[in-house]
Amino acid sequence: MEPGIYLVHKEIGGTSFDVVRTFTREAREEGLKKYPVGHGGTLDPFARGLLLILAGQATRLMELMHPLPKTYVAEIAWGTETDTYDHLGQVMTEGDPTSLSPELLEAALTTFLGWQDQVPPATSAKKIAGEAAYRKAHRGEEVILPPSRVFLHEAKWLDHELPKHSRLELTCRGGYYVRSLARDLGRKLNCGAHLAGLHRSAIGPWKDPGQGARTWVHGEDLVPWCPTRKLNDEEASNLDHGRSIPLGELQAATWNLPEGFPDPVAPIRALHEGRLVALLREQESLLRTFANLRGGL
């Protein structure tokens, strides 16, 4: 198993950690004991689509994945709100969705664009005293989560089968809960709603590879939203030994975030012989390493 990022399609029913465990088991079978493996943003068991698996030194890139734009296609069912805000939960309230129209839904949707305070689901991976909220909820404990600051970049209705359900495509920043959006739309429209299905189609520059597929991302294809500093042998050695290097010539990012999307304040990626060897920050007109990816990716 080569270090890098793997684009994987997660099926409905499995958890994100099931996929991580599969990679960990494969690494052990290849003789790679204690090989680090993680994911770049969880997907609920009922959801399908793109999951980023970070292997080897690529696990050090994990924090760079969170602020990326994530694109989903969501199916929203009208008329009932559940305790989990999805179709697997118990119905808590019911309403009358017969007055819904495409025009009414469009007007409601626009109010959720931009930065908002959003209350996460009780059955989310948000931590409470170091433990995931969903574990407490599944034990029957009361879970009260404070609002989180989230960003919805764009959203559009794809089609409707009113008053039963509608399909929505949206792009948001990491940390956004589509289940909570479904809940909030239902409450705003006074009819109740929950999430009936979810597909994550993209994260940043990467697309869902499709069922059964796996794509290895490495070298110059890693973190392409970061500006690049290409290194000669001497500069690579200096960084490897903790020494700074001149600012030099920086090359622009090869993939740009959507216009108007919040700036993730990306670091500078250091490339040597086609491999990502470090992440850098500028300090006093010099470049210093804050993540040394030994061996390169």
GUKEVO-491107 format. One line per 2 residues: their letters; for each residue x, y, z of N, C-alpha, C. Coordinates in steps of 0.05 Angstrom, whole numbers, plus 5000, padded with zeros to 4 digits. Example, Ala and Ser with C-alpha at 12.3 -4.5 7.8 and 13.67 -1.06 7.14 Angstrom:
2
AS) 5264/4886/5156/5246/4910/5156/5264/4934/5156  5257/4955/5142/5273/4979/5143/5258/5001/5157;
//
This chain:
297
ME) 5017/4976/5000/5000/5000/5000/5018/5025/5000  5016/5040/4979/5032/5064/4976/5020/5086/4993;
PG) 5036/5103/5005/5025/5126/5020/5012/5146/5001  4992/5159/5010/4978/5179/4994/4948/5180/5002;
IY) 4932/5191/4984/4903/5193/4989/4890/5174/4969  4871/5159/4979/4856/5141/4962/4827/5150/4961;
LV) 4817/5153/4937/4789/5160/4932/4773/5134/4931  4754/5131/4950/4739/5106/4953/4709/5113/4953;
HK) 4694/5095/4940/4665/5098/4941/4655/5081/4965  4643/5095/4985/4631/5080/5007/4602/5073/5000;
EI) 4596/5048/5006/4569/5038/5000/4550/5045/5023  4524/5043/5018/4504/5047/5039/4506/5023/5059;
GG) 4505/5030/5084/4505/5009/5105/4531/5007/5120  4553/5010/5107/4579/5009/5121/4586/5036/5133;
TS) 4603/5036/5153/4612/5061/5165/4639/5069/5152  4646/5094/5157/4671/5104/5147/4694/5089/5160;
FD) 4691/5081/5185/4712/5066/5199/4714/5038/5189  4692/5027/5178/4694/5001/5165/4714/5002/5142;
VV) 4713/5023/5127/4731/5027/5104/4760/5030/5114  4763/5046/5135/4790/5049/5147/4801/5023/5156;
RT) 4784/5007/5169/4793/4980/5178/4801/4962/5155  4787/4964/5133/4794/4948/5110/4822/4955/5100;
FT) 4828/4981/5099/4855/4990/5090/4876/4981/5111  4869/4983/5136/4889/4976/5157/4895/4946/5155;
RE) 4874/4930/5150/4878/4901/5147/4895/4895/5123  4890/4909/5101/4906/4905/5077/4936/4912/5082;
AR) 4940/4933/5097/4967/4941/5103/4981/4920/5120  4967/4909/5139/4979/4887/5156/4986/4863/5139;
EE) 4968/4857/5120/4973/4833/5103/4997/4838/5085  5004/4863/5080/5028/4870/5064/5053/4873/5082;
GL) 5050/4867/5108/5072/4868/5126/5077/4896/5138  5058/4914/5134/5060/4941/5144/5046/4943/5171;
KK) 5060/4936/5192/5049/4937/5219/5047/4966/5229  5026/4972/5244/5021/4999/5255/5022/5020/5234;
YP) 5013/5014/5210/5012/5032/5187/4989/5052/5192  4995/5078/5192/4974/5098/5198/4954/5100/5175;
VG) 4928/5099/5181/4907/5101/5162/4884/5118/5175  4874/5137/5160/4851/5153/5170/4833/5161/5147;
HG) 4812/5176/5154/4795/5186/5133/4793/5216/5134  4785/5228/5111/4785/5257/5110/4757/5269/5112;
GT) 4740/5257/5128/4712/5267/5132/4692/5244/5131  4678/5239/5153/4661/5216/5155/4636/5218/5138;
LD) 4625/5195/5131/4599/5193/5119/4581/5176/5136  4556/5184/5141/4538/5168/5156/4534/5140/5143;
PF) 4527/5120/5159/4523/5093/5148/4502/5092/5126  4481/5109/5128/4460/5108/5107/4468/5123/5082;
AR) 4490/5137/5083/4499/5153/5059/4519/5137/5043  4521/5145/5018/4541/5133/5000/4557/5155/4986;
GL) 4579/5147/4974/4595/5166/4958/4624/5167/4966  4636/5190/4960/4665/5193/4962/4674/5194/4991;
LL) 4694/5177/4997/4707/5178/5022/4737/5180/5016  4751/5198/5029/4780/5201/5026/4794/5184/5047;
IL) 4810/5166/5039/4826/5150/5057/4855/5159/5056  4866/5168/5078/4893/5178/5080/4911/5156/5091;
AG) 4932/5149/5076/4949/5126/5084/4978/5136/5087  4991/5124/5108/5019/5132/5112/5022/5160/5121;
QA) 5042/5174/5111/5047/5201/5118/5025/5220/5110  5008/5211/5092/4985/5228/5083/4966/5234/5106;
TR) 4966/5218/5127/4949/5224/5150/4956/5252/5162  4979/5262/5156/4987/5288/5166/4974/5311/5150;
LM) 4960/5303/5128/4945/5323/5112/4916/5326/5121  4908/5311/5142/4880/5309/5150/4867/5336/5155;
EL) 4881/5353/5169/4869/5379/5176/4864/5396/5151  4878/5391/5129/4874/5406/5104/4848/5398/5090;
MH) 4837/5375/5097/4813/5365/5084/4787/5379/5094  4787/5386/5120/4763/5396/5133/4751/5421/5119;
PL) 4767/5441/5113/4755/5466/5102/4749/5465/5072  4752/5442/5059/4747/5439/5031/4717/5440/5025;
PK) 4709/5448/5000/4681/5446/4992/4674/5417/4988  4651/5409/4998/4640/5382/4994/4613/5384/4981;
TY) 4609/5368/4960/4584/5369/4945/4568/5344/4950  4542/5348/4954/4523/5326/4960/4499/5328/4943;
VA) 4486/5305/4938/4459/5304/4928/4442/5291/4950  4422/5306/4959/4405/5298/4982/4377/5294/4973;
EI) 4364/5273/4983/4335/5270/4980/4321/5277/5006  4303/5296/5005/4289/5306/5028/4260/5297/5027;
AW) 4252/5283/5048/4224/5274/5050/4208/5294/5067  4185/5302/5057/4169/5322/5070/4147/5309/5087;
GT) 4139/5323/5108/4116/5315/5124/4122/5303/5151  4147/5294/5156/4154/5283/5182/4183/5291/5190;
ET) 4186/5297/5216/4213/5301/5227/4219/5278/5245  4243/5267/5243/4250/5244/5260/4271/5253/5281;
DT) 4276/5236/5301/4294/5243/5322/4323/5244/5313  4329/5230/5291/4357/5230/5280/4359/5248/5255;
YD) 4336/5260/5246/4334/5277/5223/4339/5262/5197  4338/5235/5198/4340/5219/5174/4318/5197/5175;
HL) 4317/5181/5153/4296/5162/5151/4298/5138/5169  4320/5135/5184/4324/5113/5202/4314/5119/5230;
GQ) 4307/5144/5235/4298/5152/5262/4268/5148/5266  4260/5153/5291/4232/5152/5298/4219/5179/5293;
VM) 4194/5177/5283/4179/5202/5277/4173/5216/5303  4180/5242/5303/4175/5259/5327/4152/5278/5322;
TE) 4151/5290/5298/4129/5308/5292/4120/5303/5263  4095/5309/5258/4083/5306/5231/4071/5333/5223;
GD) 4071/5338/5197/4059/5363/5187/4045/5358/5160  4035/5379/5149/4020/5377/5124/4037/5391/5102;
PT) 4048/5375/5083/4064/5386/5062/4049/5392/5036  4023/5390/5037/4008/5392/5012/4009/5420/4999;
SL) 4016/5441/5015/4017/5468/5004/4044/5475/4992  4063/5456/4993/4090/5462/4983/4089/5465/4953;
SP) 4106/5483/4943/4109/5488/4915/4139/5493/4909  4148/5489/4884/4176/5495/4877/4184/5523/4885;
EL) 4166/5542/4881/4172/5570/4887/4176/5574/4917  4159/5562/4933/4161/5564/4962/4187/5551/4972;
LE) 4194/5529/4960/4219/5515/4968/4244/5531/4960  4242/5543/4937/4265/5560/4928/4269/5583/4947;
AA) 4248/5596/4954/4250/5619/4972/4261/5611/4999  4252/5588/5009/4262/5578/5035/4291/5571/5034;
LT) 4300/5559/5013/4327/5549/5010/4347/5572/5011  4341/5594/4998/4360/5616/4997/4367/5628/5024;
TF) 4350/5625/5044/4355/5636/5070/4377/5621/5085  4385/5597/5075/4405/5581/5089/4433/5584/5076;
LG) 4436/5601/5056/4461/5604/5043/4480/5622/5060  4506/5617/5057/4526/5632/5072/4531/5620/5099;
WQ) 4542/5637/5117/4549/5628/5144/4523/5627/5161  4520/5606/5176/4497/5602/5193/4505/5588/5219;
DQ) 4489/5591/5240/4492/5575/5264/4474/5551/5261  4485/5527/5262/4470/5502/5257/4473/5483/5281;
VP) 4451/5473/5290/4452/5453/5312/4456/5425/5300  4478/5412/5307/4483/5385/5295/4463/5364/5306;
PA) 4459/5342/5292/4442/5321/5302/4454/5309/5328  4436/5300/5345/4446/5286/5370/4461/5260/5362;
TS) 4454/5248/5340/4467/5224/5331/4490/5231/5311  4506/5250/5318/4528/5258/5301/4554/5250/5314;
AK) 4576/5254/5300/4603/5247/5311/4615/5270/5327  4600/5291/5332/4609/5313/5349/4617/5302/5377;
KI) 4639/5312/5388/4649/5302/5413/4636/5317/5437  4629/5301/5457/4620/5312/5483/4638/5299/5504;
AG) 4655/5315/5517/4674/5305/5536/4691/5282/5525  4699/5285/5499/4716/5265/5486/4702/5242/5474;
EA) 4675/5240/5477/4660/5217/5466/4641/5227/5445  4638/5211/5424/4620/5218/5402/4591/5220/5412;
AY) 4577/5241/5403/4550/5245/5413/4532/5222/5407  4536/5209/5384/4518/5187/5376/4520/5164/5395;
RK) 4543/5160/5408/4545/5138/5427/4527/5143/5452  4527/5168/5461/4510/5175/5483/4481/5173/5475;
AH) 4474/5182/5451/4446/5181/5442/4437/5152/5440  4454/5134/5430/4446/5106/5427/4443/5092/5454;
RG) 4455/5103/5476/4451/5092/5502/4426/5104/5516  4413/5122/5502/4389/5134/5513/4394/5158/5530;
EE) 4419/5169/5530/4425/5192/5545/4416/5217/5530  4408/5238/5545/4400/5263/5533/4425/5277/5521;
VI) 4423/5285/5496/4446/5298/5483/4437/5326/5474  4450/5346/5484/4444/5374/5476/4470/5386/5465;
LP) 4471/5391/5439/4494/5401/5426/4491/5431/5420  4512/5447/5425/4510/5475/5418/4512/5479/5388;
PS) 4502/5502/5379/4504/5507/5350/4533/5509/5341  4538/5502/5316/4564/5505/5304/4562/5525/5281;
RV) 4584/5539/5276/4584/5558/5254/4591/5542/5228  4573/5543/5209/4576/5527/5184/4572/5545/5160;
FL) 4580/5534/5137/4578/5551/5112/4566/5534/5090  4544/5544/5078/4532/5532/5055/4538/5551/5031;
HE) 4554/5540/5012/4563/5557/4990/4541/5561/4969  4530/5539/4960/4508/5540/4940/4490/5516/4943;
AK) 4465/5519/4934/4446/5497/4935/4425/5502/4914  4417/5480/4901/4396/5483/4881/4379/5457/4881;
WL) 4353/5461/4877/4335/5439/4875/4338/5426/4847  4341/5399/4847/4344/5385/4822/4317/5376/4811;
DH) 4299/5367/4828/4272/5359/4820/4254/5356/4844  4229/5354/4840/4209/5351/4861/4189/5330/4854;
EL) 4180/5316/4874/4156/5299/4872/4138/5306/4896  4127/5330/4894/4111/5341/4916/4084/5328/4918;
PK) 4074/5324/4942/4085/5334/4968/4103/5313/4982  4112/5293/4967/4127/5271/4981/4157/5278/4986;
HS) 4171/5285/4965/4200/5290/4969/4211/5307/4947  4236/5317/4951/4251/5333/4932/4280/5325/4933;
RL) 4294/5331/4911/4323/5326/4910/4338/5352/4908  4359/5354/4923/4374/5378/4926/4404/5373/4922;
EL) 4418/5390/4907/4447/5389/4905/4458/5413/4920  4478/5408/4937/4490/5430/4952/4520/5427/4955;
TC) 4533/5449/4958/4562/5450/4964/4566/5466/4989  4581/5454/5008/4584/5466/5035/4613/5462/5044;
RG) 4620/5476/5065/4646/5472/5078/4644/5449/5097  4667/5437/5104/4668/5415/5123/4654/5422/5149;
GY) 4642/5403/5162/4628/5408/5187/4598/5413/5184  4589/5414/5159/4561/5419/5153/4545/5393/5155;
YV) 4521/5394/5168/4504/5371/5170/4480/5374/5151  4479/5358/5131/4456/5359/5112/4430/5350/5126;
RS) 4433/5332/5145/4410/5323/5161/4397/5347/5175  4414/5364/5186/4404/5388/5200/4391/5408/5181;
LA) 4401/5410/5157/4389/5427/5137/4360/5417/5131  4358/5390/5127/4331/5379/5122/4312/5385/5145;
RD) 4321/5382/5170/4305/5389/5193/4296/5418/5193  4316/5436/5188/4311/5464/5189/4292/5473/5166;
LG) 4294/5461/5143/4276/5467/5121/4247/5459/5129  4245/5436/5140/4218/5427/5149/4206/5445/5169;
RK) 4222/5455/5188/4212/5472/5208/4205/5500/5197  4221/5509/5179/4216/5536/5167/4190/5535/5151;
LN) 4185/5512/5138/4161/5510/5121/4137/5499/5137  4140/5494/5163/4119/5485/5181/4106/5459/5172;
CG) 4122/5441/5160/4111/5416/5151/4127/5392/5160  4151/5397/5171/4168/5374/5179/4183/5363/5155;
AH) 4207/5353/5160/4222/5341/5138/4245/5325/5151  4255/5306/5136/4279/5291/5144/4294/5283/5119;
LA) 4319/5274/5123/4336/5266/5101/4331/5237/5094  4324/5231/5069/4317/5204/5061/4339/5190/5046;
GL) 4359/5205/5037/4382/5193/5023/4403/5214/5018  4428/5205/5016/4450/5224/5013/4473/5211/4997;
HR) 4483/5226/4977/4506/5218/4961/4526/5240/4961  4551/5235/4970/4572/5255/4968/4587/5250/4942;
SA) 4585/5270/4925/4595/5267/4898/4623/5278/4894  4631/5297/4912/4658/5309/4908/4668/5321/4935;
IG) 4694/5321/4938/4708/5336/4959/4731/5351/4946  4729/5377/4947/4750/5393/4934/4752/5386/4905;
PW) 4777/5379/4895/4781/5373/4867/4774/5344/4859  4766/5328/4879/4763/5299/4874/4734/5290/4873;
KD) 4729/5272/4854/4702/5262/4849/4699/5234/4859  4674/5226/4864/4668/5199/4872/4676/5180/4849;
PG) 4694/5160/4855/4703/5143/4833/4682/5122/4824  4661/5119/4839/4640/5100/4832/4643/5074/4846;
QG) 4622/5058/4846/4620/5033/4860/4643/5014/4854  4657/5004/4875/4678/4985/4871/4705/4996/4862;
AR) 4706/5023/4858/4731/5035/4847/4747/5047/4870  4773/5049/4864/4792/5061/4883/4813/5076/4867;
TW) 4818/5101/4873/4837/5117/4858/4859/5127/4877  4884/5123/4870/4907/5131/4887/4916/5159/4877;
VH) 4917/5178/4896/4925/5205/4891/4952/5210/4905  4972/5220/4890/4999/5223/4901/5013/5245/4885;
GE) 5037/5252/4895/5054/5271/4881/5041/5298/4877  5043/5308/4852/5033/5334/4846/5002/5336/4846;
DL) 4988/5314/4848/4959/5314/4850/4949/5318/4878  4967/5317/4898/4959/5322/4925/4956/5352/4931;
VP) 4937/5358/4948/4931/5386/4957/4936/5407/4935  4923/5404/4912/4929/5423/4890/4918/5451/4894;
WC) 4904/5456/4916/4895/5483/4922/4916/5499/4936  4939/5487/4942/4961/5500/4955/4981/5511/4934;
PT) 4992/5535/4938/5014/5543/4921/5038/5525/4924  5055/5524/4904/5077/5504/4903/5104/5517/4903;
RK) 5122/5505/4918/5151/5513/4917/5166/5488/4909  5178/5488/4885/5194/5465/4876/5222/5467/4887;
LN) 5233/5445/4896/5259/5445/4910/5281/5432/4894  5305/5442/4897/5328/5427/4887/5338/5409/4910;
DE) 5359/5393/4904/5368/5373/4924/5377/5386/4950  5391/5409/4947/5402/5422/4971/5379/5433/4988;
EA) 5359/5445/4976/5336/5455/4991/5320/5433/5004  5317/5411/4990/5303/5388/5002/5318/5378/5027;
SN) 5344/5377/5025/5361/5368/5048/5358/5387/5071  5359/5413/5065/5356/5433/5087/5330/5430/5101;
LD) 5308/5427/5087/5282/5424/5100/5281/5399/5116  5293/5378/5105/5293/5352/5119/5308/5353/5146;
HG) 5327/5372/5147/5343/5375/5172/5333/5399/5189  5309/5408/5183/5297/5429/5199/5307/5457/5193;
RS) 5321/5461/5171/5331/5488/5164/5311/5501/5145  5310/5528/5146/5293/5543/5129/5306/5546/5101;
IP) 5290/5554/5081/5300/5559/5055/5289/5586/5045  5301/5598/5025/5291/5624/5014/5263/5621/5003;
LG) 5249/5643/5003/5221/5643/4992/5221/5633/4964  5240/5642/4947/5242/5633/4920/5218/5639/4903;
EL) 5214/5623/4882/5192/5627/4864/5169/5608/4871  5146/5620/4877/5122/5604/4883/5105/5602/4859;
QA) 5095/5578/4854/5076/5573/4832/5048/5573/4842  5029/5584/4827/5002/5586/4836/4989/5558/4838;
AT) 4968/5557/4854/4953/5532/4858/4943/5522/4831  4942/5496/4827/4932/5485/4802/4902/5479/4803;
WN) 4890/5481/4826/4861/5479/4829/4851/5501/4848  4831/5516/4839/4821/5538/4855/4794/5532/4867;
LP) 4790/5542/4891/4765/5539/4905/4743/5554/4890  4718/5547/4893/4697/5562/4879/4697/5591/4888;
EG) 4690/5609/4870/4689/5637/4876/4670/5643/4900  4681/5657/4919/4665/5664/4943/4666/5644/4965;
FP) 4680/5622/4961/4683/5602/4982/4704/5612/5002  4700/5606/5028/4718/5616/5049/4747/5606/5044;
DP) 4766/5625/5047/4794/5619/5043/4804/5600/5065  4814/5576/5058/4824/5557/5078/4852/5564/5089;
VA) 4863/5586/5079/4891/5594/5086/4910/5571/5083  4911/5562/5058/4927/5538/5051/4957/5543/5055;
PI) 4972/5523/5064/5001/5525/5066/5013/5524/5038  5040/5525/5037/5055/5521/5012/5064/5492/5011;
RA) 5060/5479/4989/5069/5451/4987/5097/5451/4974  5114/5435/4985/5142/5432/4975/5144/5406/4959;
LH) 5151/5409/4933/5153/5386/4915/5183/5382/4908  5191/5357/4910/5219/5350/4902/5218/5324/4886;
EG) 5227/5327/4861/5227/5304/4843/5199/5291/4840  5179/5309/4839/5151/5300/4835/5137/5289/4860;
RL) 5150/5291/4883/5138/5281/4908/5133/5304/4927  5111/5302/4941/5105/5322/4962/5121/5314/4987;
VA) 5140/5332/4994/5158/5325/5016/5153/5341/5042  5139/5363/5040/5134/5380/5064/5113/5400/5058;
LL) 5101/5410/5080/5083/5433/5079/5098/5456/5093  5097/5480/5081/5113/5503/5089/5095/5527/5096;
RE) 5106/5544/5113/5095/5570/5119/5117/5591/5115  5108/5615/5106/5127/5637/5103/5131/5651/5130;
QE) 5156/5656/5137/5162/5669/5162/5187/5686/5158  5184/5712/5160/5206/5731/5157/5220/5727/5130;
SL) 5204/5725/5109/5214/5722/5081/5229/5696/5076  5226/5677/5094/5237/5650/5091/5214/5630/5092;
LR) 5220/5606/5082/5200/5584/5084/5210/5564/5105  5191/5558/5123/5198/5539/5144/5178/5516/5144;
TF) 5187/5492/5151/5170/5468/5151/5152/5467/5176  5127/5461/5172/5110/5455/5195/5099/5426/5194;
AN) 5103/5413/5171/5097/5385/5169/5117/5372/5150  5134/5355/5160/5155/5342/5144/5144/5315/5137;
LR) 5140/5310/5111/5129/5285/5101/5152/5267/5092  5165/5256/5111/5190/5242/5106/5186/5219/5086;
GG) 5203/5218/5067/5200/5198/5045/5184/5208/5022  5167/5228/5028/5151/5240/5006/5127/5224/4999;
L) 5108/5237/4986/5083/5224/4978/5080/5226/4948;
//
